[in-house]
């Protein structure tokens, strides 16, 4: 027996089922991009290069020799431990050097730049050039004095002291000293002394200077 009510109920069920299928079909089969994950474009950053800093090894520090050791070494090398032994220089080398170096001679100025300053400056310059020179103090008969640069050397097989008049570059020997100075200065020489040490203490008056270690003396 045909039950119309049942058929209606069954038909209504089918209609509801179809509506549900249609309703959900949009979610299931619609725009799939909504369900797909958003994938960002692949980006592979360039790896930061590992920089190895080049460290340069500093050169070894120079060995510093104490000043007192240097002084002792120089004195021992120069054989002037007590400054009482004169150091010889090569005659030809030193004479040539002296005359070539001492070209611009300062003007003699009383109380400012006198014979003592000429001598001190040339002795210092000689030392820097590698030559050992000494202070020669000349005494005149009137009690005044004069200063000369002196050096010891061997020339012609004879070892002797020699003198330079630093104001004129005149080379003098012990034998010619008296006549040369008498002629140039009009004074009589009575004595000459050569010292291994002197201290001018910055004073222009040689009468106040200190001298020590006499190396040579000659009376006239």
MDAnalysis code that builds the backbone (N, CA, C; Angstrom):
import MDAnalysis as mda
import numpy as np

u = mda.Universe.empty(660, n_residues=220, atom_resindex=np.repeat(np.arange(220), 3), trajectory=True)
u.add_TopologyAttr("name", ["N", "CA", "C"] * 220)
u.add_TopologyAttr("resid", np.arange(1, 221))
u.add_TopologyAttr("resname", ["UNK", "UNK", "UNK", "UNK", "UNK", "UNK", "UNK", "UNK", "UNK", "UNK", "UNK", "UNK", "UNK", "UNK", "UNK", "UNK", "UNK", "UNK", "UNK", "UNK", "UNK", "UNK", "UNK", "UNK", "UNK", "UNK", "UNK", "UNK", "UNK", "UNK", "UNK", "UNK", "UNK", "UNK", "UNK", "UNK", "UNK", "UNK", "UNK", "UNK", "UNK", "UNK", "UNK", "UNK", "UNK", "UNK", "UNK", "UNK", "UNK", "UNK", "UNK", "UNK", "UNK", "UNK", "UNK", "UNK", "UNK", "UNK", "UNK", "UNK", "UNK", "UNK", "UNK", "UNK", "UNK", "UNK", "UNK", "UNK", "UNK", "UNK", "UNK", "UNK", "UNK", "UNK", "UNK", "UNK", "UNK", "UNK", "UNK", "UNK", "UNK", "UNK", "UNK", "UNK", "UNK", "UNK", "UNK", "UNK", "UNK", "UNK", "UNK", "UNK", "UNK", "UNK", "UNK", "UNK", "UNK", "UNK", "UNK", "UNK", "UNK", "UNK", "UNK", "UNK", "UNK", "UNK", "UNK", "UNK", "UNK", "UNK", "UNK", "UNK", "UNK", "UNK", "UNK", "UNK", "UNK", "UNK", "UNK", "UNK", "UNK", "UNK", "UNK", "UNK", "UNK", "UNK", "UNK", "UNK", "UNK", "UNK", "UNK", "UNK", "UNK", "UNK", "UNK", "UNK", "UNK", "UNK", "UNK", "UNK", "UNK", "UNK", "UNK", "UNK", "UNK", "UNK", "UNK", "UNK", "UNK", "UNK", "UNK", "UNK", "UNK", "UNK", "UNK", "UNK", "UNK", "UNK", "UNK", "UNK", "UNK", "UNK", "UNK", "UNK", "UNK", "UNK", "UNK", "UNK", "UNK", "UNK", "UNK", "UNK", "UNK", "UNK", "UNK", "UNK", "UNK", "UNK", "UNK", "UNK", "UNK", "UNK", "UNK", "UNK", "UNK", "UNK", "UNK", "UNK", "UNK", "UNK", "UNK", "UNK", "UNK", "UNK", "UNK", "UNK", "UNK", "UNK", "UNK", "UNK", "UNK", "UNK", "UNK", "UNK", "UNK", "UNK", "UNK", "UNK", "UNK", "UNK", "UNK", "UNK", "UNK", "UNK", "UNK", "UNK", "UNK", "UNK", "UNK", "UNK"])
u.atoms.positions = np.array([
    [0.845, -1.180, 0.000],
    [0.000, 0.000, 0.000],
    [0.882, 1.232, 0.000],
    [0.484, 2.052, -0.835],
    [1.336, 3.232, -0.998],
    [1.001, 4.262, 0.037],
    [2.032, 4.622, 0.754],
    [1.843, 5.611, 1.832],
    [2.367, 6.949, 1.340],
    [1.466, 7.826, 1.041],
    [1.855, 9.131, 0.498],
    [2.651, 9.938, 1.491],
    [2.277, 9.755, 2.774],
    [3.013, 10.524, 3.789],
    [4.464, 10.108, 3.826],
    [4.667, 8.781, 3.710],
    [6.078, 8.308, 3.714],
    [6.817, 8.782, 2.521],
    [6.139, 8.777, 1.374],
    [6.834, 9.257, 0.186],
    [7.214, 10.729, 0.341],
    [6.333, 11.458, 0.915],
    [6.622, 12.881, 1.118],
    [7.785, 13.105, 2.054],
    [7.749, 12.300, 3.089],
    [8.871, 12.447, 4.044],
    [10.185, 12.071, 3.399],
    [10.137, 10.987, 2.593],
    [11.382, 10.554, 1.940],
    [11.843, 11.591, 0.950],
    [10.845, 12.171, 0.210],
    [11.230, 13.190, -0.771],
    [11.799, 14.410, -0.094],
    [11.194, 14.786, 1.033],
    [11.704, 15.945, 1.754],
    [13.117, 15.689, 2.255],
    [13.384, 14.494, 2.648],
    [14.730, 14.130, 3.137],
    [15.742, 14.268, 2.038],
    [15.330, 13.809, 0.841],
    [16.254, 13.890, -0.296],
    [16.553, 15.326, -0.655],
    [15.445, 16.158, -0.579],
    [15.646, 17.587, -0.925],
    [16.612, 18.239, 0.041],
    [16.450, 17.966, 1.327],
    [17.340, 18.557, 2.345],
    [18.779, 18.110, 2.123],
    [18.887, 16.789, 1.758],
    [20.248, 16.244, 1.542],
    [20.902, 16.926, 0.369],
    [20.105, 17.165, -0.715],
    [20.662, 17.806, -1.898],
    [21.078, 19.232, -1.587],
    [20.217, 19.940, -0.796],
    [20.550, 21.328, -0.427],
    [21.822, 21.405, 0.383],
    [21.951, 20.442, 1.261],
    [23.196, 20.436, 2.073],
    [24.412, 20.188, 1.208],
    [24.262, 19.263, 0.252],
    [25.380, 18.973, -0.646],
    [25.760, 20.193, -1.474],
    [24.684, 20.886, -1.963],
    [24.952, 22.089, -2.759],
    [25.597, 23.159, -1.902],
    [25.086, 23.289, -0.636],
    [25.605, 24.317, 0.260],
    [27.072, 24.098, 0.555],
    [27.438, 22.870, 0.839],
    [28.828, 22.586, 1.228],
    [29.751, 22.356, 0.040],
    [29.096, 22.233, -1.142],
    [29.946, 22.011, -2.323],
    [30.821, 23.192, -2.600],
    [30.382, 24.389, -2.237],
    [31.190, 25.574, -2.447],
    [32.403, 25.564, -1.578],
    [32.334, 25.010, -0.375],
    [33.475, 24.949, 0.517],
    [34.433, 23.866, 0.098],
    [33.873, 22.787, -0.390],
    [34.740, 21.663, -0.730],
    [35.353, 21.831, -2.095],
    [34.551, 22.208, -3.074],
    [35.095, 22.262, -4.434],
    [35.253, 23.633, -4.960],
    [35.060, 24.645, -4.111],
    [35.172, 26.023, -4.583],
    [36.608, 26.422, -4.875],
    [36.934, 27.659, -4.522],
    [38.281, 28.192, -4.764],
    [39.254, 27.515, -3.818],
    [39.986, 26.629, -4.395],
    [40.931, 25.856, -3.587],
    [42.035, 26.721, -3.004],
    [42.236, 27.905, -3.595],
    [43.300, 28.753, -3.081],
    [43.032, 29.210, -1.674],
    [41.790, 29.158, -1.249],
    [41.470, 29.553, 0.102],
    [41.957, 28.531, 1.101],
    [42.000, 27.259, 0.664],
    [42.447, 26.208, 1.561],
    [43.960, 25.988, 1.491],
    [44.574, 26.432, 0.374],
    [45.998, 26.195, 0.206],
    [46.790, 27.195, 1.064],
    [47.796, 26.745, 1.697],
    [48.610, 27.675, 2.508],
    [49.309, 28.695, 1.632],
    [49.439, 29.930, 2.151],
    [50.152, 30.987, 1.414],
    [51.646, 30.749, 1.580],
    [52.223, 30.423, 0.489],
    [53.662, 30.111, 0.521],
    [54.440, 31.340, 0.038],
    [55.170, 31.888, 0.905],
    [55.986, 33.054, 0.526],
    [57.055, 32.627, -0.453],
    [57.415, 33.527, -1.350],
    [58.483, 33.151, -2.315],
    [59.753, 32.764, -1.582],
    [60.335, 31.735, -2.097],
    [61.555, 31.225, -1.469],
    [62.656, 32.278, -1.536],
    [63.269, 32.589, -0.399],
    [64.341, 33.578, -0.337],
    [65.489, 33.007, 0.458],
    [66.541, 32.830, -0.240],
    [67.739, 32.281, 0.410],
    [68.746, 33.403, 0.565],
    [68.814, 33.979, 1.721],
    [69.760, 35.101, 1.906],
    [71.191, 34.654, 1.670],
    [71.937, 35.564, 1.033],
    [73.348, 35.255, 0.809],
    [74.080, 35.220, 2.144],
    [74.663, 34.121, 2.444],
    [75.304, 34.025, 3.761],
    [76.414, 35.057, 3.903],
    [76.475, 35.695, 5.046],
    [77.530, 36.679, 5.313],
    [78.875, 35.974, 5.344],
    [79.768, 36.407, 4.476],
    [81.066, 35.711, 4.461],
    [81.782, 35.851, 5.790],
    [82.461, 34.833, 6.190],
    [83.204, 34.848, 7.447],
    [84.560, 35.472, 7.181],
    [84.713, 36.675, 7.681],
    [85.955, 37.421, 7.427],
    [86.958, 37.098, 8.508],
    [88.080, 36.597, 8.084],
    [89.158, 36.302, 9.022],
    [90.100, 37.482, 9.025],
    [90.140, 38.198, 10.105],
    [91.003, 39.374, 10.204],
    [92.455, 38.951, 10.251],
    [93.216, 39.551, 9.346],
    [94.641, 39.240, 9.308],
    [95.364, 40.077, 10.347],
    [95.923, 39.428, 11.278],
    [96.646, 40.121, 12.349],
    [98.130, 40.021, 12.064],
    [98.730, 41.168, 11.819],
    [100.158, 41.188, 11.543],
    [100.943, 41.134, 12.844],
    [101.840, 40.232, 12.887],
    [102.666, 40.108, 14.080],
    [103.640, 41.267, 14.137],
    [103.557, 42.093, 15.171],
    [104.453, 43.248, 15.243],
    [105.899, 42.806, 15.350],
    [106.804, 43.605, 14.782],
    [108.214, 43.247, 14.895],
    [108.652, 43.276, 16.339],
    [109.629, 42.492, 16.659],
    [110.093, 42.474, 18.050],
    [110.594, 43.841, 18.484],
    [110.301, 44.180, 19.704],
    [110.729, 45.478, 20.230],
    [112.251, 45.542, 20.263],
    [112.792, 46.708, 19.919],
    [114.256, 46.823, 19.941],
    [114.797, 46.678, 21.344],
    [115.924, 46.084, 21.399],
    [116.573, 45.921, 22.695],
    [117.183, 47.249, 23.112],
    [116.756, 47.724, 24.245],
    [117.248, 49.007, 24.738],
    [118.408, 48.759, 25.688],
    [119.538, 49.315, 25.329],
    [120.722, 49.163, 26.160],
    [120.805, 50.344, 27.110],
    [120.933, 50.113, 28.386],
    [121.031, 51.212, 29.348],
    [122.134, 52.183, 28.973],
    [121.887, 53.457, 29.240],
    [122.851, 54.497, 28.876],
    [124.211, 54.261, 29.501],
    [124.217, 53.802, 30.750],
    [125.511, 53.623, 31.400],
    [126.344, 52.542, 30.723],
    [125.676, 51.543, 30.171],
    [126.410, 50.481, 29.465],
    [127.002, 51.032, 28.183],
    [126.211, 51.875, 27.480],
    [126.714, 52.472, 26.240],
    [127.921, 53.345, 26.524],
    [127.823, 54.149, 27.560],
    [128.928, 55.038, 27.894],
    [130.176, 54.248, 28.224],
    [130.012, 53.187, 29.008],
    [131.177, 52.379, 29.365],
    [131.767, 51.714, 28.135],
    [130.877, 51.263, 27.243],
    [131.355, 50.612, 26.034],
    [132.125, 51.588, 25.164],
    [131.580, 52.813, 25.006],
    [132.256, 53.808, 24.190],
    [133.596, 54.192, 24.794],
    [133.631, 54.359, 26.087],
    [134.887, 54.736, 26.721],
    [135.926, 53.627, 26.582],
    [135.465, 52.387, 26.731],
    [136.398, 51.268, 26.600],
    [136.911, 51.177, 25.179],
    [135.991, 51.379, 24.211],
    [136.395, 51.304, 22.816],
    [137.369, 52.429, 22.472],
    [137.125, 53.598, 23.028],
    [137.974, 54.746, 22.719],
    [139.229, 54.798, 23.582],
    [139.323, 53.887, 24.531],
    [140.506, 53.806, 25.389],
    [140.697, 55.084, 26.193],
    [139.582, 55.627, 26.693],
    [139.689, 56.840, 27.514],
    [138.926, 56.628, 28.812],
    [139.135, 55.480, 29.429],
    [138.433, 55.168, 30.673],
    [138.624, 56.282, 31.702],
    [139.835, 56.788, 31.812],
    [140.096, 57.861, 32.776],
    [140.408, 59.177, 32.072],
    [140.167, 59.218, 30.761],
    [140.389, 60.423, 29.950],
    [141.829, 60.929, 30.000],
    [142.708, 60.096, 30.450],
    [144.101, 60.525, 30.542],
    [144.938, 59.978, 29.388],
    [144.308, 59.212, 28.517],
    [145.012, 58.670, 27.355],
    [144.396, 59.270, 26.102],
    [145.183, 59.936, 25.308],
    [144.675, 60.594, 24.109],
    [144.359, 59.573, 23.018],
    [143.290, 59.838, 22.306],
    [142.885, 58.982, 21.192],
    [143.364, 59.613, 19.894],
    [144.101, 58.869, 19.114],
    [144.615, 59.395, 17.856],
    [143.555, 59.348, 16.756],
    [143.709, 60.235, 15.790],
    [142.841, 60.243, 14.619],
    [143.718, 60.150, 13.370],
    [143.098, 59.794, 12.264],
    [143.818, 59.753, 10.998],
    [144.116, 61.186, 10.551],
    [145.365, 61.469, 10.387],
    [145.782, 62.842, 10.106],
    [145.119, 63.408, 8.856],
    [145.276, 62.714, 7.723],
    [144.760, 63.245, 6.462],
    [143.237, 63.379, 6.482],
    [142.567, 62.380, 7.035],
    [141.104, 62.409, 7.081],
    [140.596, 63.575, 7.934],
    [141.198, 63.713, 9.104],
    [140.697, 64.755, 9.999],
    [141.009, 66.157, 9.493],
    [142.192, 66.365, 8.987],
    [142.546, 67.692, 8.467],
    [141.619, 68.075, 7.325],
    [141.373, 67.132, 6.423],
    [140.476, 67.419, 5.296],
    [139.059, 67.691, 5.791],
    [138.605, 66.873, 6.733],
    [137.245, 67.064, 7.252],
    [137.126, 68.426, 7.935],
    [138.091, 68.767, 8.765],
    [138.032, 70.013, 9.524],
    [137.926, 71.207, 8.589],
    [138.779, 71.240, 7.599],
    [138.799, 72.393, 6.705],
    [137.555, 72.457, 5.821],
    [137.028, 71.311, 5.442],
    [135.815, 71.312, 4.623],
    [134.573, 71.633, 5.454],
    [134.544, 71.148, 6.683],
    [133.383, 71.378, 7.528],
    [133.321, 72.806, 8.043],
    [134.452, 73.313, 8.473],
    [134.500, 74.630, 9.111],
    [134.635, 75.728, 8.057],
    [133.627, 75.781, 7.156],
    [133.678, 76.777, 6.096],
    [133.018, 78.091, 6.516],
    [131.889, 77.964, 7.183],
    [131.168, 79.164, 7.607],
    [131.563, 79.523, 9.030],
    [132.619, 80.249, 9.139],
    [133.139, 80.607, 10.453],
    [132.380, 81.803, 11.002],
    [131.877, 81.658, 12.209],
    [131.152, 82.770, 12.828],
    [132.109, 83.911, 13.170],
    [131.547, 85.059, 13.166],
    [132.365, 86.238, 13.470],
    [132.708, 86.286, 14.952],
    [133.925, 86.674, 15.217],
    [134.368, 86.850, 16.605],
    [133.593, 88.018, 17.224],
    [132.949, 87.749, 18.362],
    [132.167, 88.788, 19.044],
    [132.565, 88.817, 20.513],
    [133.222, 89.863, 20.967],
    [133.645, 89.937, 22.374],
    [132.484, 89.687, 23.330],
    [132.741, 88.902, 24.330],
    [131.775, 88.552, 25.368],
    [130.618, 87.688, 24.858],
    [130.604, 87.356, 23.574],
    [129.524, 86.524, 23.049],
    [130.049, 85.271, 22.366],
    [130.893, 85.458, 21.379],
    [131.443, 84.306, 20.655],
    [132.932, 84.523, 20.482],
    [133.677, 83.890, 21.371],
    [135.122, 84.113, 21.409],
    [135.846, 82.809, 21.066],
    [137.160, 82.840, 21.227],
    [137.972, 81.689, 20.830],
    [137.538, 80.403, 21.530],
    [137.112, 80.512, 22.791],
    [136.679, 79.331, 23.527],
    [135.463, 78.692, 22.903],
    [134.512, 79.533, 22.430],
    [133.318, 78.993, 21.791],
    [133.646, 78.351, 20.437],
    [134.546, 78.984, 19.692],
    [134.991, 78.366, 18.437],
    [135.508, 76.954, 18.716],
    [136.370, 76.870, 19.716],
    [137.008, 75.586, 20.033],
    [135.995, 74.555, 20.511],
    [135.120, 74.955, 21.418],
    [134.115, 74.022, 21.942],
    [133.210, 73.503, 20.831],
    [132.756, 74.393, 19.961],
    [131.863, 73.988, 18.880],
    [132.533, 73.012, 17.922],
    [133.800, 73.264, 17.622],
    [134.494, 72.379, 16.689],
    [134.848, 71.041, 17.321],
    [135.112, 71.039, 18.608],
    [135.356, 69.769, 19.293],
    [134.091, 68.917, 19.265],
    [132.947, 69.557, 19.524],
    [131.668, 68.833, 19.502],
    [131.355, 68.315, 18.106],
    [131.601, 69.143, 17.096],
    [131.344, 68.722, 15.721],
    [132.272, 67.580, 15.325],
    [133.510, 67.642, 15.793],
    [134.467, 66.577, 15.493],
    [133.997, 65.253, 16.092],
    [133.516, 65.301, 17.310],
    [133.029, 64.086, 17.979],
    [131.885, 63.469, 17.199],
    [130.956, 64.294, 16.729],
    [129.821, 63.786, 15.962],
    [130.272, 63.141, 14.659],
    [131.366, 63.659, 14.106],
    [131.884, 63.114, 12.852],
    [132.774, 61.898, 13.077],
    [133.020, 61.550, 14.338],
    [133.824, 60.374, 14.638],
    [135.284, 60.653, 14.907],
    [135.623, 61.911, 15.162],
    [137.013, 62.281, 15.429],
    [137.133, 62.826, 16.855],
    [138.188, 62.430, 17.509],
    [138.409, 62.891, 18.871],
    [139.352, 64.081, 18.860],
    [138.832, 65.211, 19.342],
    [139.641, 66.424, 19.433],
    [139.636, 66.900, 20.879],
    [140.572, 67.786, 21.190],
    [140.756, 68.211, 22.584],
    [140.895, 69.728, 22.674],
    [140.745, 70.184, 23.901],
    [140.827, 71.623, 24.173],
    [142.265, 71.985, 24.551],
    [142.849, 72.916, 23.807],
    [144.200, 73.393, 24.098],
    [144.107, 74.823, 24.633],
    [144.635, 75.017, 25.827],
    [144.602, 76.341, 26.458],
    [145.990, 76.964, 26.375],
    [146.056, 78.095, 25.722],
    [147.322, 78.801, 25.551],
    [147.391, 79.941, 26.571],
    [148.567, 80.097, 27.186],
    [148.766, 81.183, 28.150],
    [149.807, 82.157, 27.595],
    [149.459, 83.437, 27.627],
    [150.376, 84.459, 27.160],
    [151.108, 85.096, 28.344],
    [152.171, 85.804, 28.022],
    [153.010, 86.411, 29.070],
    [152.269, 87.488, 29.873],
    [151.221, 88.078, 29.298],
    [150.472, 89.105, 30.025],
    [149.347, 88.510, 30.877],
    [149.293, 87.202, 30.960],
    [148.293, 86.550, 31.795],
    [146.993, 86.214, 31.070],
    [146.819, 86.705, 29.842],
    [145.630, 86.363, 29.067],
    [145.811, 84.987, 28.424],
    [144.763, 84.524, 27.789],
    [144.844, 83.197, 27.194],
    [144.177, 83.115, 25.833],
    [144.268, 81.959, 25.253],
    [143.688, 81.706, 23.933],
    [143.331, 80.225, 23.867],
    [142.376, 79.870, 23.024],
    [141.946, 78.469, 22.901],
    [142.150, 77.981, 21.478],
    [142.572, 76.734, 21.363],
    [142.783, 76.088, 20.072],
    [142.206, 74.684, 20.112],
    [141.810, 74.199, 18.951],
    [141.409, 72.791, 18.828],
    [142.678, 71.977, 18.638],
    [142.815, 70.911, 19.379],
    [144.022, 70.085, 19.255],
    [143.630, 68.633, 18.978],
    [144.520, 67.930, 18.336],
    [144.303, 66.508, 18.069],
    [145.650, 65.804, 17.995],
    [145.629, 64.517, 18.253],
    [146.858, 63.736, 18.223],
    [146.810, 62.792, 17.035],
    [147.900, 62.720, 16.313],
    [147.919, 61.878, 15.126],
    [149.352, 61.536, 14.741],
    [149.475, 60.584, 13.827],
    [150.780, 60.183, 13.313],
    [150.865, 60.594, 11.852],
    [151.872, 61.360, 11.545],
    [152.052, 61.830, 10.176],
    [153.530, 61.730, 9.815],
    [153.802, 61.122, 8.678],
    [155.192, 60.944, 8.264],
    [155.974, 60.078, 9.229],
    [155.278, 59.167, 9.905],
    [155.953, 58.272, 10.839],
    [156.203, 58.884, 12.200],
    [155.771, 60.117, 12.413],
    [155.989, 60.801, 13.688],
    [154.647, 61.081, 14.360],
    [154.498, 60.625, 15.594],
    [153.281, 60.873, 16.355],
    [153.449, 62.171, 17.130],
    [152.477, 63.053, 16.998],
    [152.599, 64.370, 17.617],
    [151.217, 64.970, 17.852],
    [151.212, 66.058, 18.586],
    [150.019, 66.860, 18.758],
    [150.002, 67.934, 17.691],
    [148.792, 68.261, 17.251],
    [148.610, 69.320, 16.271],
    [147.496, 70.242, 16.751],
    [147.494, 71.458, 16.209],
    [146.518, 72.451, 16.648],
    [145.849, 73.102, 15.437],
    [144.577, 73.439, 15.627],
    [143.844, 74.202, 14.623],
    [143.390, 75.504, 15.264],
    [143.692, 76.591, 14.586],
    [143.099, 77.872, 14.961],
    [141.697, 77.868, 14.348],
    [140.647, 77.639, 15.153],
    [139.300, 77.465, 14.587],
    [138.743, 78.703, 13.906],
    [139.338, 79.867, 14.160],
    [138.844, 81.091, 13.517],
    [139.382, 81.268, 12.101],
    [140.501, 80.579, 11.812],
    [141.120, 80.754, 10.492],
    [141.415, 79.428, 9.785],
    [141.197, 78.295, 10.470],
    [141.530, 76.971, 9.939],
    [143.039, 76.772, 9.765],
    [143.821, 77.607, 10.421],
    [145.272, 77.495, 10.323],
    [145.763, 76.291, 11.110],
    [146.513, 75.413, 10.457],
    [147.072, 74.238, 11.116],
    [148.423, 74.607, 11.731],
    [148.572, 74.294, 13.016],
    [149.770, 74.674, 13.772],
    [150.374, 73.451, 14.439],
    [151.674, 73.424, 14.555],
    [152.379, 72.350, 15.260],
    [152.963, 72.915, 16.560],
    [153.390, 72.058, 17.481],
    [153.997, 72.569, 18.710],
    [155.210, 73.459, 18.423],
    [155.903, 73.173, 17.311],
    [157.099, 73.944, 16.994],
    [156.756, 75.320, 16.406],
    [155.637, 75.420, 15.718],
    [155.279, 76.690, 15.071],
    [154.285, 77.523, 15.888],
    [153.776, 76.954, 16.974],
    [152.716, 77.611, 17.737],
    [153.136, 78.990, 18.245],
    [154.309, 79.074, 18.853],
    [154.744, 80.336, 19.461],
    [154.824, 81.462, 18.436],
    [155.469, 81.189, 17.320],
    [155.638, 82.222, 16.302],
    [154.317, 82.596, 15.631],
    [153.471, 81.593, 15.386],
    [152.190, 81.848, 14.725],
    [151.316, 82.779, 15.571],
    [151.194, 82.473, 16.843],
    [150.324, 83.277, 17.695],
    [150.915, 84.661, 17.977],
    [152.264, 84.707, 18.086],
    [152.901, 86.006, 18.309],
    [152.684, 86.914, 17.101],
    [152.752, 86.313, 15.930],
    [152.575, 87.083, 14.703],
    [151.115, 87.511, 14.522],
    [150.179, 86.611, 14.820],
    [148.765, 86.904, 14.591],
    [148.128, 87.743, 15.703],
    [148.620, 87.564, 16.932],
    [147.971, 88.230, 18.055],
    [148.870, 89.249, 18.747],
    [150.149, 89.245, 18.400],
    [151.068, 90.219, 18.979],
    [151.356, 89.952, 20.443],
    [151.273, 88.693, 20.853],
    [151.530, 88.346, 22.247],
    [152.514, 87.184, 22.315],
    [153.246, 87.144, 23.425],
    [154.246, 86.101, 23.614],
    [153.627, 84.916, 24.348],
    [153.772, 83.728, 23.768],
    [153.236, 82.502, 24.370],
    [154.216, 82.008, 25.426],
    [153.700, 81.671, 26.579],
    [154.553, 81.114, 27.636],
    [154.263, 79.637, 27.908],
    [153.026, 79.189, 27.581],
    [152.672, 77.806, 27.908],
    [151.434, 77.381, 27.103],
    [151.365, 76.078, 26.828],
    [150.175, 75.503, 26.214],
    [149.863, 74.197, 26.939],
    [148.603, 73.992, 27.242],
    [148.145, 72.771, 27.920],
    [146.969, 72.180, 27.153],
    [146.996, 70.863, 27.039],
    [145.898, 70.145, 26.383],
    [145.230, 69.272, 27.439],
    [143.897, 69.357, 27.484],
    [143.144, 68.642, 28.519],
    [142.194, 67.610, 27.911],
    [142.037, 66.515, 28.653],
    [141.111, 65.472, 28.221],
    [139.683, 65.754, 28.616],
    [139.490, 66.728, 29.489],
    [138.136, 67.061, 29.942],
    [138.047, 68.558, 30.213],
    [136.910, 69.128, 29.836],
    [136.654, 70.525, 30.172],
    [135.151, 70.707, 30.361],
    [134.797, 71.694, 31.129],
    [133.396, 72.010, 31.381],
    [133.239, 73.523, 31.340],
    [132.558, 74.010, 30.290],
    [132.393, 75.461, 30.175],
    [131.194, 75.975, 30.963],
    [130.318, 75.050, 31.382],
    [129.153, 75.409, 32.208],
    [128.326, 76.524, 31.582],
    [128.412, 76.635, 30.258],
    [127.636, 77.656, 29.571],
    [128.157, 79.061, 29.751],
    [129.371, 79.203, 30.300],
    [129.950, 80.522, 30.558],
    [130.890, 80.885, 29.414],
    [130.807, 82.122, 28.967],
    [131.674, 82.560, 27.882],
    [133.098, 82.889, 28.317],
    [133.319, 82.950, 29.596],
    [134.641, 83.321, 30.100],
    [135.445, 82.057, 30.419],
    [136.430, 81.709, 29.585],
    [137.225, 80.493, 29.831],
    [137.929, 80.490, 31.178],
    [138.109, 81.667, 31.766],
    [138.794, 81.727, 33.057],
    [137.994, 81.013, 34.140],
    [136.697, 80.841, 33.905],
    [135.853, 80.182, 34.905],
    [135.609, 78.710, 34.588],
    [136.137, 78.242, 33.476],
    [135.884, 76.857, 33.081],
    [136.715, 75.900, 33.928],
    [136.262, 74.666, 33.981],
    [137.002, 73.633, 34.713],
    [137.682, 72.694, 33.721],
    [138.924, 72.360, 34.022],
    [139.690, 71.460, 33.163],
    [140.248, 70.314, 34.008],
    [140.428, 69.170, 33.359],
    [140.969, 68.002, 34.069],
    [141.649, 67.076, 33.067],
    [142.377, 66.118, 33.598],
    [143.113, 65.129, 32.795],
    [144.048, 65.790, 31.791],
    [145.099, 66.455, 32.278],
    [146.066, 67.049, 31.341],
    [146.732, 65.964, 30.514],
    [146.789, 66.201, 29.206],
    [147.372, 65.220, 28.271],
    [148.726, 65.689, 27.722],
    [148.920, 66.996, 27.724],
    [150.141, 67.516, 27.144],
    [150.391, 68.916, 27.689],
    [151.628, 69.227, 27.980],
    [152.008, 70.560, 28.459],
    [153.363, 70.921, 27.872],
    [153.487, 72.177, 27.511],
    [154.768, 72.637, 26.961],
    [154.980, 74.090, 27.364],
    [156.131, 74.344, 27.906],
    [156.503, 75.708, 28.266],
    [157.345, 76.333, 27.150],
    [157.193, 77.637, 26.962],
    [157.951, 78.345, 25.930],
    [158.776, 79.458, 26.576],
])
